Amino acid sequence: MATIRARQFHNQPAASHIHPYLVALWDQVRRDTGGALDVEVFPQNAGIPGSDPQALAMLASGELEFFTLMGGILGQVAPEAELQGVAFAFDTPAQVFAAMDGELGAFLDACTRPHGIHMLPGGCFENGFRWMFGIDRPILAPSDLHGLRMRIPSGQTFEDLFRALGATPVVVHIRGLHEALASRAVDAHENAPVVTEVNRLHEVSFHASLTDHQWSGFNLLVNLAFWNRLSDAMRDAVRRAVATQAVAQRAYADACNRDLAARFPALGMAVHRVDREPFRAALADAGFFRDWKARLGPPAWTRLVAAAGGLARY
């Protein structure tokens, strides 16, 4: 049998919390298929100029076979995927993964399939709950965001969240974020702590506010037509490897995120614990939850509330 070769993109550096686990995943598949399925992993999306949005378009068209992506950007193709990034929906990683490994993940897969993309079951990798990082000062209350140029990744939930809190959202892809902060093209950014460390953003932002305002992860996606061309044995090998490596990666990334609150001061960053409730209240007053309930629609919102619970009052 001829070897089937494919590519896996992700947007983090090779030294990140996702890259070695994807390498291990495809090494396991290579072993289990006797080399019949050979997938090469490319960090930082192989340097393509359009970053995640371009890689997503390549995946949908079949130019790229495998890709990891958070729901906020996947929502550009399948709007329901934005539900992963609704602010203050989830409280713990365990809650997230119970939902994504279960009914909520199956629902999102059904939403992506019409767009030529299959969300692999159990293939939700950890990035973490996101904090707000300022260059010159901490963000301790919603009023601290007023007029602040906040870097966000591409995604409607991010834009709506920070506009509702009075900031000016500025889209900067992750590869350009260090320079954007260093040149003060933005005043602040928000990210999972492990992303901040691995991309050396502690060198150019000096205040970490532990807001835990959104969860984000890496959904393992495959071009649906490519997936359907694989043999049953190959698909089974991929599923087994995904189950093994996703569990290991989640534990590793979660430990890294929890550890960084203690380690950031040694890297020159002040750490500030904040009361999250005023942020939630400000979003409610601005109509953020009402608008996203309408935007996502009853099927998505009902499933999100059932999985997370934090939005039941809205």
ChimeraX commands (.cxc) that place a marker at each C-alpha (Angstrom):
marker #1 position 0.00,0.00,0.00 radius 0.5
marker #1 position 1.32,3.43,-0.91 radius 0.5
marker #1 position 1.99,5.84,1.93 radius 0.5
marker #1 position -0.53,8.64,2.38 radius 0.5
marker #1 position 1.26,11.84,3.34 radius 0.5
marker #1 position -0.43,14.81,4.95 radius 0.5
marker #1 position 0.29,17.98,6.90 radius 0.5
marker #1 position -0.73,19.16,10.37 radius 0.5
marker #1 position -0.59,22.92,11.09 radius 0.5
marker #1 position -0.84,24.67,14.46 radius 0.5
marker #1 position -0.16,28.28,15.41 radius 0.5
marker #1 position 2.25,27.90,18.34 radius 0.5
marker #1 position 6.07,27.63,18.40 radius 0.5
marker #1 position 7.84,24.27,18.39 radius 0.5
marker #1 position 8.68,24.76,22.09 radius 0.5
marker #1 position 5.00,25.14,22.98 radius 0.5
marker #1 position 2.53,23.13,25.05 radius 0.5
marker #1 position 0.86,21.70,21.91 radius 0.5
marker #1 position 3.62,20.92,19.40 radius 0.5
marker #1 position 5.30,17.89,21.08 radius 0.5
marker #1 position 1.93,16.25,21.69 radius 0.5
marker #1 position 0.92,16.60,18.06 radius 0.5
marker #1 position 4.29,15.16,17.03 radius 0.5
marker #1 position 3.74,12.24,19.43 radius 0.5
marker #1 position 0.20,11.76,18.10 radius 0.5
marker #1 position 1.33,11.40,14.50 radius 0.5
marker #1 position 4.33,9.27,15.51 radius 0.5
marker #1 position 1.86,6.90,17.19 radius 0.5
marker #1 position -0.32,6.83,14.07 radius 0.5
marker #1 position 2.73,6.18,11.89 radius 0.5
marker #1 position 3.68,3.20,14.06 radius 0.5
marker #1 position 0.14,1.83,14.28 radius 0.5
marker #1 position -0.38,2.01,10.51 radius 0.5
marker #1 position 3.04,0.63,9.63 radius 0.5
marker #1 position 3.91,3.94,7.99 radius 0.5
marker #1 position 0.85,3.92,5.73 radius 0.5
marker #1 position -0.32,7.28,7.12 radius 0.5
marker #1 position 2.51,9.80,7.52 radius 0.5
marker #1 position 1.56,13.24,8.86 radius 0.5
marker #1 position 4.17,15.97,9.33 radius 0.5
marker #1 position 3.59,18.66,11.98 radius 0.5
marker #1 position 4.31,22.31,11.16 radius 0.5
marker #1 position 4.49,24.81,14.05 radius 0.5
marker #1 position 3.41,28.42,13.52 radius 0.5
marker #1 position 1.32,27.31,10.54 radius 0.5
marker #1 position 4.48,26.75,8.48 radius 0.5
marker #1 position 4.94,30.51,8.32 radius 0.5
marker #1 position 2.07,31.18,5.92 radius 0.5
marker #1 position 1.38,34.94,5.74 radius 0.5
marker #1 position -2.33,34.75,6.54 radius 0.5
marker #1 position -1.89,32.86,9.82 radius 0.5
marker #1 position -4.94,31.03,11.23 radius 0.5
marker #1 position -7.59,32.42,8.85 radius 0.5
marker #1 position -5.54,31.37,5.81 radius 0.5
marker #1 position -4.87,27.93,7.30 radius 0.5
marker #1 position -8.60,27.52,7.98 radius 0.5
marker #1 position -9.40,28.34,4.36 radius 0.5
marker #1 position -6.76,25.83,3.23 radius 0.5
marker #1 position -8.30,23.17,5.48 radius 0.5
marker #1 position -11.82,23.73,4.16 radius 0.5
marker #1 position -10.63,23.59,0.56 radius 0.5
marker #1 position -8.56,20.42,1.06 radius 0.5
marker #1 position -5.20,22.12,0.51 radius 0.5
marker #1 position -4.39,21.27,4.15 radius 0.5
marker #1 position -5.36,18.02,5.86 radius 0.5
marker #1 position -5.10,18.64,9.65 radius 0.5
marker #1 position -5.23,21.82,11.72 radius 0.5
marker #1 position -5.73,22.82,15.37 radius 0.5
marker #1 position -7.80,25.94,15.97 radius 0.5
marker #1 position -9.80,27.61,18.73 radius 0.5
marker #1 position -13.53,28.07,18.37 radius 0.5
marker #1 position -13.37,31.85,18.08 radius 0.5
marker #1 position -11.63,31.65,14.70 radius 0.5
marker #1 position -13.38,28.47,13.58 radius 0.5
marker #1 position -16.54,30.54,13.99 radius 0.5
marker #1 position -15.63,32.37,10.78 radius 0.5
marker #1 position -16.70,29.19,8.99 radius 0.5
marker #1 position -19.12,27.57,11.47 radius 0.5
marker #1 position -20.61,30.37,13.63 radius 0.5
marker #1 position -21.76,27.97,16.34 radius 0.5
marker #1 position -18.12,27.24,17.22 radius 0.5
marker #1 position -17.91,30.72,18.77 radius 0.5
marker #1 position -19.76,29.30,21.77 radius 0.5
marker #1 position -16.43,28.01,23.11 radius 0.5
marker #1 position -15.33,31.60,23.70 radius 0.5
marker #1 position -18.43,33.09,25.31 radius 0.5
marker #1 position -17.13,34.97,28.36 radius 0.5
marker #1 position -17.62,33.48,31.82 radius 0.5
marker #1 position -19.43,30.40,30.49 radius 0.5
marker #1 position -17.08,27.74,31.87 radius 0.5
marker #1 position -15.54,27.56,35.33 radius 0.5
marker #1 position -13.03,24.68,35.14 radius 0.5
marker #1 position -11.07,22.74,32.50 radius 0.5
marker #1 position -12.83,19.55,33.61 radius 0.5
marker #1 position -16.17,21.13,32.79 radius 0.5
marker #1 position -14.92,22.15,29.34 radius 0.5
marker #1 position -13.59,18.72,28.41 radius 0.5
marker #1 position -16.61,16.84,29.71 radius 0.5
marker #1 position -18.67,18.99,27.33 radius 0.5
marker #1 position -16.32,18.81,24.36 radius 0.5
marker #1 position -15.80,15.04,24.68 radius 0.5
marker #1 position -19.56,14.63,24.86 radius 0.5
marker #1 position -22.71,16.18,23.42 radius 0.5
marker #1 position -21.36,19.69,22.90 radius 0.5
marker #1 position -18.42,18.40,20.86 radius 0.5
marker #1 position -20.72,16.21,18.77 radius 0.5
marker #1 position -22.98,19.22,18.13 radius 0.5
marker #1 position -20.05,21.35,16.95 radius 0.5
marker #1 position -18.82,18.56,14.69 radius 0.5
marker #1 position -22.27,18.46,13.08 radius 0.5
marker #1 position -22.00,22.22,12.54 radius 0.5
marker #1 position -18.54,22.04,10.88 radius 0.5
marker #1 position -19.23,19.09,8.57 radius 0.5
marker #1 position -21.33,21.07,6.05 radius 0.5
marker #1 position -18.25,23.26,5.59 radius 0.5
marker #1 position -15.99,20.32,4.72 radius 0.5
marker #1 position -14.42,20.04,8.19 radius 0.5
marker #1 position -14.58,17.20,10.71 radius 0.5
marker #1 position -13.90,17.95,14.39 radius 0.5
marker #1 position -12.20,14.82,15.70 radius 0.5
marker #1 position -13.95,13.38,18.79 radius 0.5
marker #1 position -11.89,13.81,21.93 radius 0.5
marker #1 position -9.49,16.05,20.01 radius 0.5
marker #1 position -9.92,19.21,22.03 radius 0.5
marker #1 position -6.49,20.21,23.36 radius 0.5
marker #1 position -5.90,22.64,26.24 radius 0.5
marker #1 position -4.84,26.24,25.94 radius 0.5
marker #1 position -6.49,27.51,29.09 radius 0.5
marker #1 position -8.49,30.24,30.73 radius 0.5
marker #1 position -7.36,33.62,29.52 radius 0.5
marker #1 position -5.94,36.50,31.56 radius 0.5
marker #1 position -5.49,40.18,30.70 radius 0.5
marker #1 position -1.92,41.49,30.41 radius 0.5
marker #1 position -1.05,45.19,30.45 radius 0.5
marker #1 position 2.18,46.90,29.48 radius 0.5
marker #1 position 2.14,49.81,31.94 radius 0.5
marker #1 position -0.59,49.04,34.46 radius 0.5
marker #1 position -2.84,46.24,35.67 radius 0.5
marker #1 position -6.46,45.74,34.70 radius 0.5
marker #1 position -8.31,45.42,38.00 radius 0.5
marker #1 position -11.82,46.58,37.09 radius 0.5
marker #1 position -13.87,47.15,33.92 radius 0.5
marker #1 position -13.11,50.88,34.08 radius 0.5
marker #1 position -9.41,50.09,33.55 radius 0.5
marker #1 position -10.27,48.90,30.04 radius 0.5
marker #1 position -11.92,52.12,28.89 radius 0.5
marker #1 position -10.06,53.38,25.84 radius 0.5
marker #1 position -7.36,50.70,26.13 radius 0.5
marker #1 position -6.07,49.26,22.85 radius 0.5
marker #1 position -6.53,45.57,23.60 radius 0.5
marker #1 position -4.95,43.05,21.25 radius 0.5
marker #1 position -7.32,40.23,20.39 radius 0.5
marker #1 position -7.10,37.27,18.03 radius 0.5
marker #1 position -9.54,37.23,15.16 radius 0.5
marker #1 position -12.99,36.25,16.40 radius 0.5
marker #1 position -16.33,37.92,17.03 radius 0.5
marker #1 position -16.62,36.87,20.69 radius 0.5
marker #1 position -13.31,38.59,21.45 radius 0.5
marker #1 position -14.28,41.77,19.64 radius 0.5
marker #1 position -17.73,41.98,21.23 radius 0.5
marker #1 position -16.37,41.21,24.71 radius 0.5
marker #1 position -13.82,44.02,24.77 radius 0.5
marker #1 position -16.02,46.57,23.04 radius 0.5
marker #1 position -18.68,45.87,25.67 radius 0.5
marker #1 position -16.07,46.55,28.36 radius 0.5
marker #1 position -15.04,49.86,26.78 radius 0.5
marker #1 position -11.74,48.82,25.18 radius 0.5
marker #1 position -10.68,49.24,21.55 radius 0.5
marker #1 position -10.06,45.74,20.17 radius 0.5
marker #1 position -7.10,45.41,17.77 radius 0.5
marker #1 position -6.64,42.15,15.85 radius 0.5
marker #1 position -3.01,40.97,15.81 radius 0.5
marker #1 position -2.09,37.38,14.89 radius 0.5
marker #1 position 0.04,35.58,17.44 radius 0.5
marker #1 position 3.27,35.70,15.40 radius 0.5
marker #1 position 3.11,39.50,15.32 radius 0.5
marker #1 position 2.07,40.05,18.93 radius 0.5
marker #1 position 5.52,40.38,20.52 radius 0.5
marker #1 position 6.41,43.17,18.09 radius 0.5
marker #1 position 3.02,44.87,18.50 radius 0.5
marker #1 position 3.55,45.04,22.26 radius 0.5
marker #1 position 7.21,46.06,21.96 radius 0.5
marker #1 position 6.33,48.91,19.58 radius 0.5
marker #1 position 3.27,49.86,21.67 radius 0.5
marker #1 position 0.92,49.42,18.76 radius 0.5
marker #1 position -1.37,47.99,21.47 radius 0.5
marker #1 position -1.58,48.68,25.21 radius 0.5
marker #1 position -2.46,45.20,26.39 radius 0.5
marker #1 position -3.29,41.68,25.30 radius 0.5
marker #1 position -5.27,38.75,26.65 radius 0.5
marker #1 position -4.10,35.18,26.43 radius 0.5
marker #1 position -3.77,31.92,28.26 radius 0.5
marker #1 position -0.74,32.25,30.57 radius 0.5
marker #1 position 1.14,29.40,28.89 radius 0.5
marker #1 position 0.83,31.17,25.52 radius 0.5
marker #1 position 2.21,34.33,27.10 radius 0.5
marker #1 position 5.26,32.48,28.37 radius 0.5
marker #1 position 6.06,30.36,25.31 radius 0.5
marker #1 position 5.79,33.39,23.00 radius 0.5
marker #1 position 7.98,35.45,25.39 radius 0.5
marker #1 position 5.26,38.06,25.86 radius 0.5
marker #1 position 6.43,38.59,29.46 radius 0.5
marker #1 position 9.32,40.51,27.88 radius 0.5
marker #1 position 6.94,43.19,26.59 radius 0.5
marker #1 position 3.95,43.13,28.98 radius 0.5
marker #1 position 4.47,43.47,32.70 radius 0.5
marker #1 position 1.14,43.14,34.52 radius 0.5
marker #1 position -0.92,39.94,34.62 radius 0.5
marker #1 position -4.53,40.22,35.80 radius 0.5
marker #1 position -6.04,36.82,36.62 radius 0.5
marker #1 position -9.44,37.45,35.07 radius 0.5
marker #1 position -10.12,33.93,33.68 radius 0.5
marker #1 position -12.61,35.72,31.42 radius 0.5
marker #1 position -12.70,33.12,28.62 radius 0.5
marker #1 position -11.60,29.57,27.98 radius 0.5
marker #1 position -9.81,28.68,24.75 radius 0.5
marker #1 position -8.43,25.47,23.36 radius 0.5
marker #1 position -7.16,23.85,20.19 radius 0.5
marker #1 position -9.76,21.80,18.30 radius 0.5
marker #1 position -8.16,19.09,16.17 radius 0.5
marker #1 position -9.76,19.43,12.73 radius 0.5
marker #1 position -9.42,17.41,9.54 radius 0.5
marker #1 position -10.57,18.06,6.00 radius 0.5
marker #1 position -13.70,15.93,5.74 radius 0.5
marker #1 position -13.09,14.67,2.19 radius 0.5
marker #1 position -9.56,13.59,3.13 radius 0.5
marker #1 position -10.86,11.85,6.28 radius 0.5
marker #1 position -13.45,9.95,4.28 radius 0.5
marker #1 position -10.75,8.67,1.91 radius 0.5
marker #1 position -8.83,7.01,4.74 radius 0.5
marker #1 position -9.39,3.34,5.51 radius 0.5
marker #1 position -11.29,2.29,8.62 radius 0.5
marker #1 position -8.02,1.02,10.11 radius 0.5
marker #1 position -6.33,4.39,9.57 radius 0.5
marker #1 position -9.22,6.31,11.09 radius 0.5
marker #1 position -9.19,3.98,14.10 radius 0.5
marker #1 position -5.45,4.54,14.54 radius 0.5
marker #1 position -5.98,8.31,14.49 radius 0.5
marker #1 position -8.80,8.09,17.04 radius 0.5
marker #1 position -6.66,5.99,19.41 radius 0.5
marker #1 position -3.74,8.40,19.16 radius 0.5
marker #1 position -5.98,11.42,19.67 radius 0.5
marker #1 position -7.45,9.88,22.83 radius 0.5
marker #1 position -3.99,9.19,24.25 radius 0.5
marker #1 position -2.26,12.44,23.40 radius 0.5
marker #1 position -5.13,14.83,24.13 radius 0.5
marker #1 position -5.44,13.57,27.71 radius 0.5
marker #1 position -1.68,13.90,28.25 radius 0.5
marker #1 position -1.55,17.38,26.70 radius 0.5
marker #1 position -4.47,18.66,28.76 radius 0.5
marker #1 position -2.81,17.64,32.00 radius 0.5
marker #1 position 0.51,19.19,30.98 radius 0.5
marker #1 position -0.96,22.52,29.82 radius 0.5
marker #1 position -3.20,22.81,32.87 radius 0.5
marker #1 position -0.22,22.28,35.18 radius 0.5
marker #1 position 1.77,24.91,33.27 radius 0.5
marker #1 position -1.04,27.46,33.51 radius 0.5
marker #1 position -1.52,26.90,37.26 radius 0.5
marker #1 position 2.22,27.17,37.88 radius 0.5
marker #1 position 2.69,30.45,36.00 radius 0.5
marker #1 position 0.87,32.62,38.54 radius 0.5
marker #1 position 3.75,31.79,40.91 radius 0.5
marker #1 position 6.50,31.96,38.28 radius 0.5
marker #1 position 5.60,35.16,36.41 radius 0.5
marker #1 position 7.11,37.50,39.06 radius 0.5
marker #1 position 10.53,35.89,38.52 radius 0.5
marker #1 position 10.10,36.72,34.84 radius 0.5
marker #1 position 9.52,40.39,35.63 radius 0.5
marker #1 position 5.72,40.38,35.58 radius 0.5
marker #1 position 3.52,41.54,38.46 radius 0.5
marker #1 position 0.54,39.25,39.15 radius 0.5
marker #1 position -2.78,40.75,40.23 radius 0.5
marker #1 position -5.77,38.78,41.52 radius 0.5
marker #1 position -9.07,40.44,40.65 radius 0.5
marker #1 position -12.77,40.13,41.41 radius 0.5
marker #1 position -14.33,38.70,38.24 radius 0.5
marker #1 position -17.92,39.56,39.13 radius 0.5
marker #1 position -17.76,43.27,38.14 radius 0.5
marker #1 position -16.58,42.21,34.66 radius 0.5
marker #1 position -19.47,39.77,34.34 radius 0.5
marker #1 position -21.93,42.43,35.56 radius 0.5
marker #1 position -20.58,45.02,33.11 radius 0.5
marker #1 position -21.01,42.57,30.24 radius 0.5
marker #1 position -24.58,41.82,31.30 radius 0.5
marker #1 position -25.38,45.54,31.52 radius 0.5
marker #1 position -23.94,46.06,28.01 radius 0.5
marker #1 position -26.14,43.29,26.59 radius 0.5
marker #1 position -23.24,40.98,25.73 radius 0.5
marker #1 position -24.94,37.79,26.95 radius 0.5
marker #1 position -28.32,38.77,25.48 radius 0.5
marker #1 position -26.77,39.45,22.09 radius 0.5
marker #1 position -24.77,36.21,22.03 radius 0.5
marker #1 position -27.76,34.18,23.06 radius 0.5
marker #1 position -29.57,35.58,20.02 radius 0.5
marker #1 position -26.55,35.25,17.73 radius 0.5
marker #1 position -25.84,31.61,18.54 radius 0.5
marker #1 position -29.49,30.61,18.49 radius 0.5
marker #1 position -31.45,28.25,20.74 radius 0.5
marker #1 position -29.80,24.94,19.71 radius 0.5
marker #1 position -26.28,26.19,20.50 radius 0.5
marker #1 position -27.15,28.33,23.53 radius 0.5
marker #1 position -29.24,25.61,25.17 radius 0.5
marker #1 position -26.40,23.11,24.82 radius 0.5
marker #1 position -23.86,25.61,26.13 radius 0.5
marker #1 position -25.95,26.39,29.21 radius 0.5
marker #1 position -26.50,22.67,29.86 radius 0.5
marker #1 position -22.76,22.00,29.60 radius 0.5
marker #1 position -21.44,25.03,31.46 radius 0.5
marker #1 position -24.23,26.33,33.67 radius 0.5
marker #1 position -22.64,29.74,34.19 radius 0.5
marker #1 position -24.99,31.41,31.72 radius 0.5
marker #1 position -28.31,30.08,33.03 radius 0.5
marker #1 position -29.30,33.46,34.49 radius 0.5
marker #1 position -29.09,35.07,31.04 radius 0.5
marker link #1:1,2 radius 0.2
marker link #1:2,3 radius 0.2
marker link #1:3,4 radius 0.2
marker link #1:4,5 radius 0.2
marker link #1:5,6 radius 0.2
marker link #1:6,7 radius 0.2
marker link #1:7,8 radius 0.2
marker link #1:8,9 radius 0.2
marker link #1:9,10 radius 0.2
marker link #1:10,11 radius 0.2
marker link #1:11,12 radius 0.2
marker link #1:12,13 radius 0.2
marker link #1:13,14 radius 0.2
marker link #1:14,15 radius 0.2
marker link #1:15,16 radius 0.2
marker link #1:16,17 radius 0.2
marker link #1:17,18 radius 0.2
marker link #1:18,19 radius 0.2
marker link #1:19,20 radius 0.2
marker link #1:20,21 radius 0.2
marker link #1:21,22 radius 0.2
marker link #1:22,23 radius 0.2
marker link #1:23,24 radius 0.2
marker link #1:24,25 radius 0.2
marker link #1:25,26 radius 0.2
marker link #1:26,27 radius 0.2
marker link #1:27,28 radius 0.2
marker link #1:28,29 radius 0.2
marker link #1:29,30 radius 0.2
marker link #1:30,31 radius 0.2
marker link #1:31,32 radius 0.2
marker link #1:32,33 radius 0.2
marker link #1:33,34 radius 0.2
marker link #1:34,35 radius 0.2
marker link #1:35,36 radius 0.2
marker link #1:36,37 radius 0.2
marker link #1:37,38 radius 0.2
marker link #1:38,39 radius 0.2
marker link #1:39,40 radius 0.2
marker link #1:40,41 radius 0.2
marker link #1:41,42 radius 0.2
marker link #1:42,43 radius 0.2
marker link #1:43,44 radius 0.2
marker link #1:44,45 radius 0.2
marker link #1:45,46 radius 0.2
marker link #1:46,47 radius 0.2
marker link #1:47,48 radius 0.2
marker link #1:48,49 radius 0.2
marker link #1:49,50 radius 0.2
marker link #1:50,51 radius 0.2
marker link #1:51,52 radius 0.2
marker link #1:52,53 radius 0.2
marker link #1:53,54 radius 0.2
marker link #1:54,55 radius 0.2
marker link #1:55,56 radius 0.2
marker link #1:56,57 radius 0.2
marker link #1:57,58 radius 0.2
marker link #1:58,59 radius 0.2
marker link #1:59,60 radius 0.2
marker link #1:60,61 radius 0.2
marker link #1:61,62 radius 0.2
marker link #1:62,63 radius 0.2
marker link #1:63,64 radius 0.2
marker link #1:64,65 radius 0.2
marker link #1:65,66 radius 0.2
marker link #1:66,67 radius 0.2
marker link #1:67,68 radius 0.2
marker link #1:68,69 radius 0.2
marker link #1:69,70 radius 0.2
marker link #1:70,71 radius 0.2
marker link #1:71,72 radius 0.2
marker link #1:72,73 radius 0.2
marker link #1:73,74 radius 0.2
marker link #1:74,75 radius 0.2
marker link #1:75,76 radius 0.2
marker link #1:76,77 radius 0.2
marker link #1:77,78 radius 0.2
marker link #1:78,79 radius 0.2
marker link #1:79,80 radius 0.2
marker link #1:80,81 radius 0.2
marker link #1:81,82 radius 0.2
marker link #1:82,83 radius 0.2
marker link #1:83,84 radius 0.2
marker link #1:84,85 radius 0.2
marker link #1:85,86 radius 0.2
marker link #1:86,87 radius 0.2
marker link #1:87,88 radius 0.2
marker link #1:88,89 radius 0.2
marker link #1:89,90 radius 0.2
marker link #1:90,91 radius 0.2
marker link #1:91,92 radius 0.2
marker link #1:92,93 radius 0.2
marker link #1:93,94 radius 0.2
marker link #1:94,95 radius 0.2
marker link #1:95,96 radius 0.2
marker link #1:96,97 radius 0.2
marker link #1:97,98 radius 0.2
marker link #1:98,99 radius 0.2
marker link #1:99,100 radius 0.2
marker link #1:100,101 radius 0.2
marker link #1:101,102 radius 0.2
marker link #1:102,103 radius 0.2
marker link #1:103,104 radius 0.2
marker link #1:104,105 radius 0.2
marker link #1:105,106 radius 0.2
marker link #1:106,107 radius 0.2
marker link #1:107,108 radius 0.2
marker link #1:108,109 radius 0.2
marker link #1:109,110 radius 0.2
marker link #1:110,111 radius 0.2
marker link #1:111,112 radius 0.2
marker link #1:112,113 radius 0.2
marker link #1:113,114 radius 0.2
marker link #1:114,115 radius 0.2
marker link #1:115,116 radius 0.2
marker link #1:116,117 radius 0.2
marker link #1:117,118 radius 0.2
marker link #1:118,119 radius 0.2
marker link #1:119,120 radius 0.2
marker link #1:120,121 radius 0.2
marker link #1:121,122 radius 0.2
marker link #1:122,123 radius 0.2
marker link #1:123,124 radius 0.2
marker link #1:124,125 radius 0.2
marker link #1:125,126 radius 0.2
marker link #1:126,127 radius 0.2
marker link #1:127,128 radius 0.2
marker link #1:128,129 radius 0.2
marker link #1:129,130 radius 0.2
marker link #1:130,131 radius 0.2
marker link #1:131,132 radius 0.2
marker link #1:132,133 radius 0.2
marker link #1:133,134 radius 0.2
marker link #1:134,135 radius 0.2
marker link #1:135,136 radius 0.2
marker link #1:136,137 radius 0.2
marker link #1:137,138 radius 0.2
marker link #1:138,139 radius 0.2
marker link #1:139,140 radius 0.2
marker link #1:140,141 radius 0.2
marker link #1:141,142 radius 0.2
marker link #1:142,143 radius 0.2
marker link #1:143,144 radius 0.2
marker link #1:144,145 radius 0.2
marker link #1:145,146 radius 0.2
marker link #1:146,147 radius 0.2
marker link #1:147,148 radius 0.2
marker link #1:148,149 radius 0.2
marker link #1:149,150 radius 0.2
marker link #1:150,151 radius 0.2
marker link #1:151,152 radius 0.2
marker link #1:152,153 radius 0.2
marker link #1:153,154 radius 0.2
marker link #1:154,155 radius 0.2
marker link #1:155,156 radius 0.2
marker link #1:156,157 radius 0.2
marker link #1:157,158 radius 0.2
marker link #1:158,159 radius 0.2
marker link #1:159,160 radius 0.2
marker link #1:160,161 radius 0.2
marker link #1:161,162 radius 0.2
marker link #1:162,163 radius 0.2
marker link #1:163,164 radius 0.2
marker link #1:164,165 radius 0.2
marker link #1:165,166 radius 0.2
marker link #1:166,167 radius 0.2
marker link #1:167,168 radius 0.2
marker link #1:168,169 radius 0.2
marker link #1:169,170 radius 0.2
marker link #1:170,171 radius 0.2
marker link #1:171,172 radius 0.2
marker link #1:172,173 radius 0.2
marker link #1:173,174 radius 0.2
marker link #1:174,175 radius 0.2
marker link #1:175,176 radius 0.2
marker link #1:176,177 radius 0.2
marker link #1:177,178 radius 0.2
marker link #1:178,179 radius 0.2
marker link #1:179,180 radius 0.2
marker link #1:180,181 radius 0.2
marker link #1:181,182 radius 0.2
marker link #1:182,183 radius 0.2
marker link #1:183,184 radius 0.2
marker link #1:184,185 radius 0.2
marker link #1:185,186 radius 0.2
marker link #1:186,187 radius 0.2
marker link #1:187,188 radius 0.2
marker link #1:188,189 radius 0.2
marker link #1:189,190 radius 0.2
marker link #1:190,191 radius 0.2
marker link #1:191,192 radius 0.2
marker link #1:192,193 radius 0.2
marker link #1:193,194 radius 0.2
marker link #1:194,195 radius 0.2
marker link #1:195,196 radius 0.2
marker link #1:196,197 radius 0.2
marker link #1:197,198 radius 0.2
marker link #1:198,199 radius 0.2
marker link #1:199,200 radius 0.2
marker link #1:200,201 radius 0.2
marker link #1:201,202 radius 0.2
marker link #1:202,203 radius 0.2
marker link #1:203,204 radius 0.2
marker link #1:204,205 radius 0.2
marker link #1:205,206 radius 0.2
marker link #1:206,207 radius 0.2
marker link #1:207,208 radius 0.2
marker link #1:208,209 radius 0.2
marker link #1:209,210 radius 0.2
marker link #1:210,211 radius 0.2
marker link #1:211,212 radius 0.2
marker link #1:212,213 radius 0.2
marker link #1:213,214 radius 0.2
marker link #1:214,215 radius 0.2
marker link #1:215,216 radius 0.2
marker link #1:216,217 radius 0.2
marker link #1:217,218 radius 0.2
marker link #1:218,219 radius 0.2
marker link #1:219,220 radius 0.2
marker link #1:220,221 radius 0.2
marker link #1:221,222 radius 0.2
marker link #1:222,223 radius 0.2
marker link #1:223,224 radius 0.2
marker link #1:224,225 radius 0.2
marker link #1:225,226 radius 0.2
marker link #1:226,227 radius 0.2
marker link #1:227,228 radius 0.2
marker link #1:228,229 radius 0.2
marker link #1:229,230 radius 0.2
marker link #1:230,231 radius 0.2
marker link #1:231,232 radius 0.2
marker link #1:232,233 radius 0.2
marker link #1:233,234 radius 0.2
marker link #1:234,235 radius 0.2
marker link #1:235,236 radius 0.2
marker link #1:236,237 radius 0.2
marker link #1:237,238 radius 0.2
marker link #1:238,239 radius 0.2
marker link #1:239,240 radius 0.2
marker link #1:240,241 radius 0.2
marker link #1:241,242 radius 0.2
marker link #1:242,243 radius 0.2
marker link #1:243,244 radius 0.2
marker link #1:244,245 radius 0.2
marker link #1:245,246 radius 0.2
marker link #1:246,247 radius 0.2
marker link #1:247,248 radius 0.2
marker link #1:248,249 radius 0.2
marker link #1:249,250 radius 0.2
marker link #1:250,251 radius 0.2
marker link #1:251,252 radius 0.2
marker link #1:252,253 radius 0.2
marker link #1:253,254 radius 0.2
marker link #1:254,255 radius 0.2
marker link #1:255,256 radius 0.2
marker link #1:256,257 radius 0.2
marker link #1:257,258 radius 0.2
marker link #1:258,259 radius 0.2
marker link #1:259,260 radius 0.2
marker link #1:260,261 radius 0.2
marker link #1:261,262 radius 0.2
marker link #1:262,263 radius 0.2
marker link #1:263,264 radius 0.2
marker link #1:264,265 radius 0.2
marker link #1:265,266 radius 0.2
marker link #1:266,267 radius 0.2
marker link #1:267,268 radius 0.2
marker link #1:268,269 radius 0.2
marker link #1:269,270 radius 0.2
marker link #1:270,271 radius 0.2
marker link #1:271,272 radius 0.2
marker link #1:272,273 radius 0.2
marker link #1:273,274 radius 0.2
marker link #1:274,275 radius 0.2
marker link #1:275,276 radius 0.2
marker link #1:276,277 radius 0.2
marker link #1:277,278 radius 0.2
marker link #1:278,279 radius 0.2
marker link #1:279,280 radius 0.2
marker link #1:280,281 radius 0.2
marker link #1:281,282 radius 0.2
marker link #1:282,283 radius 0.2
marker link #1:283,284 radius 0.2
marker link #1:284,285 radius 0.2
marker link #1:285,286 radius 0.2
marker link #1:286,287 radius 0.2
marker link #1:287,288 radius 0.2
marker link #1:288,289 radius 0.2
marker link #1:289,290 radius 0.2
marker link #1:290,291 radius 0.2
marker link #1:291,292 radius 0.2
marker link #1:292,293 radius 0.2
marker link #1:293,294 radius 0.2
marker link #1:294,295 radius 0.2
marker link #1:295,296 radius 0.2
marker link #1:296,297 radius 0.2
marker link #1:297,298 radius 0.2
marker link #1:298,299 radius 0.2
marker link #1:299,300 radius 0.2
marker link #1:300,301 radius 0.2
marker link #1:301,302 radius 0.2
marker link #1:302,303 radius 0.2
marker link #1:303,304 radius 0.2
marker link #1:304,305 radius 0.2
marker link #1:305,306 radius 0.2
marker link #1:306,307 radius 0.2
marker link #1:307,308 radius 0.2
marker link #1:308,309 radius 0.2
marker link #1:309,310 radius 0.2
marker link #1:310,311 radius 0.2
marker link #1:311,312 radius 0.2
marker link #1:312,313 radius 0.2
marker link #1:313,314 radius 0.2
view
